[in-house]
Structure formats: C-alpha cells, structure tokens
Amino acid sequence: MFTKDIGIDLGTANVLIYIKGQGIVLNEPSVVAIDEETKKPLAVGSEAREMLGRTPGRVKAIRPMKDGVIADFEITEIMLNHFIRKVNGKSLLSRPRILICCPSNITQVEKNAIKEAAERTGAKRVFLEEEPKVAAVGAGMDISKPSGNMVIDIGGGTTDIAILSLGGIVTSSSLKVAGNVFDNDILKYIKDKYKLLIGDRTAEEIKLTIGNVFPEGKAEKMEVRGRDLVTGLPHTITLSSEEVEEALRESVYLLIHEAKTVLEQTPPELSADIIDKGIVLTGGGALIKGFDKLLAHELKVPVFIAESPLTCVAEGTGILLDNIHLLESNIR
C-alpha cells in the first residue's frame, strides 16, 4: 500500500488536515475535553468545542495549542492521534510522511516539541515548514522567483508577517496578537463598559458578525447576552460595530506597527516589488471586515485578501507535498 502524505495546519484555533490526492479532509477546532479525575479524553474537536464554558466540574475543555506552539504536550498528542485516525491517515500498513506548519519565529525547542508530537502519532518522517511561506504558496503566490512577495497571516494565536523571495523568507516577524487576543479585547471592553460578563464564544461571534476595524465601514448592531456583574442576573445589551472597532484598535495598531517594521527591514529592490504586487492577507483574521482597507491605508501598499484565507495554509501543504522531494533534500 502507498504511504499517505499528510499536511497538517496545527493552529491555535483550528486543525486542518490535507491528504495528498484527496484535498482537505478535516477542519476541526483544536480543543480536547478531558475528565479531570481520570485524565481520559472525552471528546476532541467540534464536539469538545461545544463544551467550552459549558462543562460540569470534572469535565475540562482544553486548548492544547497556545500562540501557535504546544502548551500541553500530552493533550496535543491525543488530539493529533485522534484526528489522524479519523481521516484514516494511520493504517496498519502505512506510516505517513507528515508536513506540519509552525510560526516563523519559534525556538528550536518549540519546533522539536511539534516534531516529536507528530512522530509519536506513528509518522514515518516529519517535515516542518514556516507558516507564512506555506500560506503564501496556498494563496497562489509564486515565491520561487527572485522577486518580493509579502504575506500577513493572521491566525488564532499568532500573526506571521513575512517577505518571501526565491522560495525562502527574507525578513519576517511573528507576534502573539491575533484572533484570540481580539476576542479577549472584546470581552474586556464589554466587561469594563457594560459590567457584563460574556464567554469566549460570544466574543468570537461578535468579532465575526459586526467586527469592523476600519472606522469608515458600515455601522451594524448586535444584541449580546451575558451575566450582569452587578446583579448577577442574565442581561442583554446592544453593541455597535463602532464599539468593536474601539475595542480592537490598540491590538490592530500593534499589528500594523509590526508590518511597518518588517517593511522597513526589507531590501529596497524587494520593496519595489511589493508596491507592484501588494500584500496578501491570509488566516481567519483576514475575514474581519475592513482589515484589508485599514492595512492599505496605513502601509500605503495595495492589500488583497486570499481567495480562501482560512484554508490557505492547508492548501499550501498540499502543494508542498506534491514537491516532497524538495523537502527531503532540504530536511531540517
């Protein structure tokens, strides 16, 4: 039987798995629900996400990935094992070659932890690639030529900003300001302004429904339910997109400042290419309304959202798996 080659986008918020010849076969939240007493996993992925913030005392829903790296090794291994079994990537006859993506500026120790977790699921060979590079490939950018390409990949735990040329990263930065930080900003804003306590899932829903980071965007409103911190009773408020913009402003400008820093460190020839081609925005953060307009306004460079920002990295692993001989010769 032929070995299956598997590409994994091991994200802080979601795990996507690509199998060579089949495409993306799995897209599930990176959450594991465990029994606190027996330490046994009860549910993984979508089923476990439903339990976030809604579990009885002994059941705990855990996100084993934090800021793009492994925060809980054991739970990550359980999660990877479950997902690989689910897509039938590990059969009795085959040990797959696995390509995993990681943020661009993580340490060797963190890289080794990711590699080891994948090896322990029964992989024959594990390759690590940097996320912005894979995202750029998945977004359809040709990074093999000697010309500059810029990608901003806004994930759940990290935002990776990179300038690519000749198949490699020229300058890059990885910062821990991304989807989860935006959710926390909304949560904190509502708590401070309205004395209303909401959960992470509600904050994420607000971000996706009425989130807008460009002040000139269309004004929208949404009803938000939570627990009143004064009375302790359930309460509903109406939140506007202007308030969400205000809640996210500080984090968004941190991200813009980092993008400017990366551009400042770029060789002038490559900067000229980026002005021509523009910047490609990938990752879940690209779906927040107005992000492309705000970046274009602040960086004075055209900004385009990738065709399918959420699956760019997984699709990129698929393209790289088709050229796995290049990875084998470039093994880290």
NORQUI-V467274 format. One record per residue. N is the residue number from 1. RES is the residue in one letter. SS is DSSP state (H for helix, E for strand, - for the rest). PHI is phi in degrees with one decimal (NA if undefined). D_FIRST is the distance of its C-alpha to the first C-alpha in whole Angstrom. Layout:
n=<N/N>
res=<RES/RES>
ss=<SS/SS>
phi=<PHI/PHI>
d_first=<D_FIRST/D_FIRST>
//
This chain:
n=<1/2/3/4/5/6/7/8/9/10/11/12/13/14/15/16/17/18/19/20/21/22/23/24/25/26/27/28/29/30/31/32/33/34/35/36/37/38/39/40/41/42/43/44/45/46/47/48/49/50/51/52/53/54/55/56/57/58/59/60/61/62/63/64/65/66/67/68/69/70/71/72/73/74/75/76/77/78/79/80/81/82/83/84/85/86/87/88/89/90/91/92/93/94/95/96/97/98/99/100/101/102/103/104/105/106/107/108/109/110/111/112/113/114/115/116/117/118/119/120/121/122/123/124/125/126/127/128/129/130/131/132/133/134/135/136/137/138/139/140/141/142/143/144/145/146/147/148/149/150/151/152/153/154/155/156/157/158/159/160/161/162/163/164/165/166/167/168/169/170/171/172/173/174/175/176/177/178/179/180/181/182/183/184/185/186/187/188/189/190/191/192/193/194/195/196/197/198/199/200/201/202/203/204/205/206/207/208/209/210/211/212/213/214/215/216/217/218/219/220/221/222/223/224/225/226/227/228/229/230/231/232/233/234/235/236/237/238/239/240/241/242/243/244/245/246/247/248/249/250/251/252/253/254/255/256/257/258/259/260/261/262/263/264/265/266/267/268/269/270/271/272/273/274/275/276/277/278/279/280/281/282/283/284/285/286/287/288/289/290/291/292/293/294/295/296/297/298/299/300/301/302/303/304/305/306/307/308/309/310/311/312/313/314/315/316/317/318/319/320/321/322/323/324/325/326/327/328/329/330/331/332>
res=<M/F/T/K/D/I/G/I/D/L/G/T/A/N/V/L/I/Y/I/K/G/Q/G/I/V/L/N/E/P/S/V/V/A/I/D/E/E/T/K/K/P/L/A/V/G/S/E/A/R/E/M/L/G/R/T/P/G/R/V/K/A/I/R/P/M/K/D/G/V/I/A/D/F/E/I/T/E/I/M/L/N/H/F/I/R/K/V/N/G/K/S/L/L/S/R/P/R/I/L/I/C/C/P/S/N/I/T/Q/V/E/K/N/A/I/K/E/A/A/E/R/T/G/A/K/R/V/F/L/E/E/E/P/K/V/A/A/V/G/A/G/M/D/I/S/K/P/S/G/N/M/V/I/D/I/G/G/G/T/T/D/I/A/I/L/S/L/G/G/I/V/T/S/S/S/L/K/V/A/G/N/V/F/D/N/D/I/L/K/Y/I/K/D/K/Y/K/L/L/I/G/D/R/T/A/E/E/I/K/L/T/I/G/N/V/F/P/E/G/K/A/E/K/M/E/V/R/G/R/D/L/V/T/G/L/P/H/T/I/T/L/S/S/E/E/V/E/E/A/L/R/E/S/V/Y/L/L/I/H/E/A/K/T/V/L/E/Q/T/P/P/E/L/S/A/D/I/I/D/K/G/I/V/L/T/G/G/G/A/L/I/K/G/F/D/K/L/L/A/H/E/L/K/V/P/V/F/I/A/E/S/P/L/T/C/V/A/E/G/T/G/I/L/L/D/N/I/H/L/L/E/S/N/I/R>
ss=<-/-/-/-/E/E/E/E/E/E/-/-/-/E/E/E/E/E/E/-/-/-/E/E/E/E/E/E/E/-/-/E/E/E/E/-/-/-/-/-/E/E/E/E/-/H/H/H/H/-/-/-/-/-/-/-/-/-/E/E/E/E/-/-/E/E/-/-/E/E/-/-/H/H/H/H/H/H/H/H/H/H/H/H/H/H/-/-/-/-/-/-/-/-/-/-/E/E/E/E/E/E/-/-/-/-/-/H/H/H/H/H/H/H/H/H/H/H/H/-/-/-/-/-/E/E/E/E/E/E/H/H/H/H/H/H/H/H/-/-/-/-/-/-/-/-/-/-/E/E/E/E/E/E/-/-/-/-/E/E/E/E/E/E/E/-/-/E/E/E/E/E/E/E/E/-/-/-/H/H/H/H/H/H/H/H/H/H/H/H/H/H/H/H/-/E/E/-/-/H/H/H/H/H/H/H/H/H/H/H/-/E/-/-/-/-/-/-/-/-/E/E/E/E/E/E/E/E/-/-/-/-/-/E/E/E/E/E/E/E/H/H/H/H/H/H/H/H/H/H/H/H/H/H/H/H/H/H/H/H/H/H/H/H/-/-/-/H/H/H/H/H/H/H/H/H/H/-/E/E/E/E/-/H/H/H/H/-/E/-/H/H/H/H/H/H/H/H/H/-/-/-/E/E/E/-/-/-/-/-/-/H/H/H/H/H/H/H/H/H/H/H/-/H/H/H/H/H/H/-/-/->
phi=<NA/-74.0/-73.3/-85.9/-95.4/-120.9/-109.5/-123.5/-97.0/-88.2/-94.0/-67.9/-97.6/-136.7/-112.6/-117.2/-122.1/-115.2/-112.3/-55.6/90.1/-119.4/86.7/-77.2/-108.5/-150.6/-144.9/-135.0/-63.9/-85.1/-135.2/-129.1/-100.7/-123.1/-85.2/-58.8/-78.4/-94.8/62.9/-93.1/-73.0/-103.1/-156.0/-134.4/80.0/-57.0/-61.6/-71.8/-64.7/-59.8/-86.4/-56.1/72.2/-130.4/-100.6/-69.8/-44.7/-83.0/-98.4/-124.6/-94.3/-117.1/-100.3/-75.3/-103.5/-133.4/52.2/79.3/-124.8/-75.8/-97.5/-133.7/-62.4/-59.7/-67.7/-62.8/-63.7/-59.9/-63.8/-62.0/-57.3/-61.2/-67.4/-67.3/-64.3/-59.8/-91.1/59.4/-78.9/-121.4/-106.5/-65.2/-99.1/-130.0/-114.0/-73.5/-90.1/-118.4/-112.5/-116.8/-100.4/-136.6/-59.1/-71.0/-111.7/-94.3/-77.8/-62.4/-62.6/-67.0/-62.8/-62.0/-64.5/-64.1/-63.6/-64.8/-60.6/-72.0/-63.1/-74.9/-87.4/99.9/-74.9/-79.5/-150.7/-121.5/-113.3/-113.7/-130.4/-77.2/-55.8/-61.3/-65.8/-67.6/-63.2/-63.4/-63.8/-66.4/-83.4/89.0/-83.8/-93.6/-95.1/-80.4/-85.8/-79.2/-140.0/-78.1/-130.8/-121.4/-130.1/-120.9/-108.7/-98.3/-94.9/-88.1/-104.2/-136.2/-112.4/-107.1/-117.4/-147.3/-107.3/-119.1/-158.2/50.4/74.4/-137.4/-91.4/-87.5/-135.9/-154.9/-150.0/-129.2/-126.1/-88.2/-120.2/-157.1/-49.1/-66.6/-67.1/-61.0/-61.3/-64.5/-61.3/-66.8/-58.0/-68.2/-60.2/-68.1/-65.7/-72.0/-83.1/-108.7/53.8/-120.6/-99.3/-121.7/-93.2/-59.4/-66.2/-66.3/-60.7/-65.8/-63.2/-61.8/-58.3/-77.4/-84.7/-121.5/-61.9/-151.0/-101.8/-105.5/-54.6/-85.9/-71.2/-70.5/-76.2/-133.4/-129.5/-152.6/-83.6/-122.8/-107.9/-167.4/-107.0/-70.2/-72.6/-84.7/-91.5/80.1/-102.1/-61.1/-149.9/-121.0/-126.3/-109.1/-110.8/-107.7/-65.2/-62.6/-68.5/-65.3/-59.5/-64.6/-63.6/-89.7/-51.4/-61.3/-65.2/-62.8/-73.6/-62.3/-66.4/-64.9/-60.6/-66.7/-63.7/-64.7/-61.4/-62.9/-64.2/-66.1/-88.5/-84.3/-56.7/-54.5/-62.1/-72.5/-60.1/-61.7/-62.8/-68.4/-62.3/-71.2/-87.8/84.4/-109.1/-103.5/-103.6/-129.1/87.8/-59.1/-61.6/-65.4/-83.6/-69.7/-58.1/84.5/-61.5/-63.5/-65.7/-65.4/-62.9/-62.6/-66.6/-80.6/-94.9/58.6/-135.4/-61.0/-126.2/-121.6/-90.0/-59.8/-58.7/-131.8/-55.6/-71.9/-110.1/-51.9/-65.3/-63.7/-66.3/-63.3/-63.9/-62.2/-66.1/-69.3/-66.4/-66.9/-116.1/-64.3/-61.5/-71.1/-68.0/-63.8/-79.3/-113.9/-62.2/-90.9>
d_first=<0/4/7/9/12/15/19/21/25/27/30/33/33/30/26/24/20/19/15/14/14/16/19/21/20/22/26/28/31/30/32/32/34/35/38/40/41/38/36/33/31/32/31/29/29/31/32/33/35/37/39/40/43/44/43/45/46/43/40/39/37/36/35/33/33/36/37/34/33/32/35/34/31/30/30/28/25/26/26/22/21/22/21/17/17/19/16/13/12/12/10/10/7/7/10/11/14/17/20/23/26/30/33/35/37/36/36/34/34/33/30/29/30/27/25/25/25/21/20/21/19/16/15/14/17/19/21/25/27/30/30/33/31/28/31/32/29/28/32/32/34/33/34/33/37/40/41/41/39/40/38/39/36/38/36/37/37/38/39/38/40/39/40/37/38/36/32/34/36/40/42/40/41/40/42/42/44/41/41/41/45/46/45/47/50/50/50/53/55/55/56/59/60/60/60/57/54/51/47/44/43/46/46/43/44/47/46/44/46/49/48/50/51/53/56/57/54/55/56/55/55/53/54/53/53/54/56/59/60/64/64/60/60/57/59/58/58/58/56/56/54/57/57/53/53/56/54/51/53/53/49/49/52/50/47/49/51/47/46/50/49/46/48/51/49/47/48/50/48/45/48/49/46/45/48/47/44/44/42/39/39/36/35/36/40/40/40/44/46/48/46/46/50/51/49/50/53/53/51/53/49/48/45/42/40/36/35/33/34/32/28/29/28/24/24/25/22/20/22/22/18/18/20/18/20/23/22/21/24/26/25/27>
//
